[in-house]
Amino acid sequence: MFKRGQARKGSGRGRRKRYLRKKICRFCADKVMQIDYKDLKRLRSLVTERGKIIPARISGNCAKHQRQLTLAIKRARSIALMPYTVEK
């Protein structure tokens, strides 16, 4: 048993805090006003190998550009420029 005040392995105590730098939106940095559904090189980098759209909290996109990105990916999928799922 652990004594009072003694931290267990894996409890929250004694861990170091990691300071991650703030992610910046790559579209705002490049001053892109509108995301084009025909720009497959840019769109493929924001989709997983399973075909899922990477969320903004991971990619660092702002809300405005994440909405545009989602719409562009869905348009590219609907006209068969991008696959909906992974090919087996």
Secondary structure as GFF3:
##gff-version 3
##sequence-region A 1 88
A	DSSP	alpha_helix	26	29	.	.	.	ID=ss1
A	DSSP	alpha_helix	40	44	.	.	.	ID=ss2
A	DSSP	alpha_helix	56	59	.	.	.	ID=ss3
A	DSSP	alpha_helix	63	78	.	.	.	ID=ss4
###
